[in-house]
């Protein structure tokens, strides 16, 4: 879910007709899916137009993930996991992949340094656009110089790169 803070800015002077036009656009171009949701939506819009100068409110939006893209991405992760020789546990592999793609929160470590803590990729935590961006970062990481030699330590860098390319070729756009 994305949370956006908005604030009423009275430095923009609107006439009553302009205010009504704004409400009309927001409630006729964007509508609730049914009457119940449309009533809720009109109340939200009216509340926004009644905010006092400097008053802040939040808008929470959620853009659901695409099931087909989710399955495509999970198949990519599974294919690389199945082909590699370094990890025995899929969750540790996924953590490594998230760290490589910089999908992390930096936190204080046990010895005082800063360490990466992998973020969640659950449906509740990551919306569609963010998941697509993460997928691209993971692909960049997997195509990079570090991932293949790490996953196939008995191969030289060129052979490991060829192995990675053979797996990823089925997942290129």
Secondary structure as the mmCIF struct_conf table of DSSP 4:
data_model
#
loop_
_struct_conf.conf_type_id
_struct_conf.id
_struct_conf.beg_label_comp_id
_struct_conf.beg_label_asym_id
_struct_conf.beg_label_seq_id
_struct_conf.end_label_comp_id
_struct_conf.end_label_asym_id
_struct_conf.end_label_seq_id
STRN STRN1 UNK A 2 UNK A 7
TURN_TY1_P TURN_TY1_P1 UNK A 10 UNK A 11
BEND BEND1 UNK A 12 UNK A 12
HELX_RH_AL_P HELX_RH_AL_P1 UNK A 16 UNK A 28
TURN_TY1_P TURN_TY1_P2 UNK A 29 UNK A 29
BEND BEND2 UNK A 30 UNK A 30
BEND BEND3 UNK A 33 UNK A 34
HELX_RH_AL_P HELX_RH_AL_P2 UNK A 35 UNK A 49
TURN_TY1_P TURN_TY1_P3 UNK A 50 UNK A 50
HELX_LH_PP_P HELX_LH_PP_P1 UNK A 51 UNK A 52
TURN_TY1_P TURN_TY1_P4 UNK A 53 UNK A 54
STRN STRN2 UNK A 56 UNK A 61
HELX_LH_PP_P HELX_LH_PP_P2 UNK A 64 UNK A 66
HELX_RH_AL_P HELX_RH_AL_P3 UNK A 67 UNK A 83
BEND BEND4 UNK A 85 UNK A 86
BEND BEND5 UNK A 88 UNK A 88
HELX_RH_AL_P HELX_RH_AL_P4 UNK A 90 UNK A 100
TURN_TY1_P TURN_TY1_P5 UNK A 101 UNK A 102
STRN STRN3 UNK A 104 UNK A 108
TURN_TY1_P TURN_TY1_P6 UNK A 110 UNK A 111
BEND BEND6 UNK A 112 UNK A 113
STRN STRN4 UNK A 114 UNK A 118
HELX_LH_PP_P HELX_LH_PP_P3 UNK A 119 UNK A 120
TURN_TY1_P TURN_TY1_P7 UNK A 123 UNK A 125
HELX_RH_AL_P HELX_RH_AL_P5 UNK A 128 UNK A 143
BEND BEND7 UNK A 144 UNK A 144
TURN_TY1_P TURN_TY1_P8 UNK A 145 UNK A 146
HELX_RH_AL_P HELX_RH_AL_P6 UNK A 147 UNK A 151
TURN_TY1_P TURN_TY1_P9 UNK A 153 UNK A 154
BEND BEND8 UNK A 155 UNK A 155
HELX_RH_AL_P HELX_RH_AL_P7 UNK A 157 UNK A 168
HELX_RH_3T_P HELX_RH_3T_P1 UNK A 169 UNK A 171
#
